[in-house]
Every structure is written in C-alpha cells, then in structure tokens.
C-alpha cells in the first residue's frame, strides 16, 4: 500500500477531528511523528491516556492512516497481526 504524504494529521485517511485532538494530547502532531512511532505504539499511548474509549478499530484506523487506505480495506492478515501485537503487550 502507498503511504501518505500528508503534511497535517487531519489530511490523513481515517483521522477525524476527535482522533486528531487525541493524537495532539499525546504529543503526536504530524504524520511524520505518527509514522515514526507506528500504529501499535501510538495506540498504546492513546489507551494509557483515554482508556477503554480507544478500540481496536482505532488501531486499524491508525494503520490505515499510515498506509493511506480506509481502515476497513486493510487486509485481514494485517488486522490480525495488529490485534495479535496489541494483545501481546
């Protein structure tokens, strides 16, 4: 999948106003920062701050944003790997 060249988080797929605000609250303010940290680590940090409101769908949305695709269109094996990684930590 092609990654995005967005300069603002709000320009990335899957990230709405609430998601962007939450990312800002954990000091992720650019797509470059999100890509560097990765979907799983970002998701862990969000869970630590926001708790149960951060679902697996948010993890998929983060990966979709990084990969520049709708999270619902992520291949099943990618979703399974993300879920497995998230559940192992």
C-alpha positions as CSV (number, residue, x, y, z in Angstrom):
1,X,0.0,0.0,0.0
2,X,1.1,3.5,-0.7
3,X,1.9,5.7,2.3
4,X,0.5,9.2,2.5
5,X,2.5,12.4,2.0
6,X,0.0,14.4,4.1
7,X,1.5,17.3,6.0
8,X,-1.3,17.5,8.6
9,X,-2.9,14.7,10.6
10,X,-6.3,16.0,9.6
11,X,-5.4,15.3,5.9
12,X,-4.8,11.6,6.6
13,X,-7.4,9.0,5.9
14,X,-9.4,7.7,8.9
15,X,-8.5,10.6,11.2
16,X,-11.3,12.9,12.1
17,X,-11.3,15.9,14.5
18,X,-11.6,13.9,17.7
19,X,-8.8,11.5,16.6
20,X,-6.5,14.4,15.7
21,X,-7.2,16.1,19.1
22,X,-6.4,12.9,20.9
23,X,-3.2,12.5,19.0
24,X,-2.2,16.1,19.8
25,X,-2.9,15.3,23.5
26,X,-0.2,12.6,23.4
27,X,2.1,14.9,21.5
28,X,1.7,13.5,18.0
29,X,1.2,16.5,15.8
30,X,2.4,15.4,12.4
31,X,2.0,12.4,10.0
32,X,5.8,12.0,10.2
33,X,5.6,11.6,14.0
34,X,2.7,9.1,13.7
35,X,4.6,7.0,11.1
36,X,7.8,7.1,13.1
37,X,6.1,5.9,16.3
38,X,3.9,3.4,14.4
39,X,0.2,2.4,14.8
40,X,0.7,0.0,17.7
41,X,2.8,2.2,19.9
42,X,0.6,5.2,19.2
43,X,-2.5,3.1,20.1
44,X,-0.8,2.0,23.4
45,X,-0.2,5.6,24.3
46,X,-3.7,6.6,23.5
47,X,-5.1,3.7,25.6
48,X,-3.0,4.8,28.5
49,X,-4.5,8.3,28.4
50,X,-8.0,7.7,27.2
51,X,-8.7,4.1,28.4
52,X,-11.4,1.9,27.0
53,X,-12.6,4.6,24.5
54,X,-9.6,3.6,22.4
55,X,-10.7,0.5,20.5
56,X,-9.1,-2.0,18.1
57,X,-10.9,-0.1,15.3
58,X,-8.8,2.9,16.3
59,X,-5.7,0.8,15.9
60,X,-6.8,-0.2,12.4
61,X,-7.6,3.4,11.6
62,X,-4.1,4.5,12.6
63,X,-2.5,1.8,10.5
64,X,-4.8,2.7,7.6
65,X,-3.8,6.4,8.0
66,X,-0.1,5.4,7.8
67,X,-0.8,3.2,4.8
68,X,-3.1,5.8,3.2
69,X,-6.1,3.4,3.0
70,X,-9.5,3.1,4.5
71,X,-9.1,1.0,7.7
72,X,-12.0,-1.2,6.6
73,X,-10.0,-2.2,3.5
74,X,-6.8,-3.2,5.4
75,X,-6.1,-6.9,4.5
76,X,-7.3,-9.4,7.1
77,X,-3.7,-10.6,7.8
78,X,-2.6,-7.0,8.7
79,X,-5.6,-6.6,11.1
80,X,-4.8,-10.0,12.6
81,X,-1.2,-9.0,13.1
82,X,-2.1,-5.7,14.7
83,X,-4.6,-7.4,17.0
84,X,-2.1,-10.1,18.0
85,X,0.6,-7.5,18.7
86,X,-1.7,-5.3,20.7
87,X,-2.9,-8.3,22.8
88,X,0.6,-9.5,23.5
89,X,1.7,-6.3,25.2
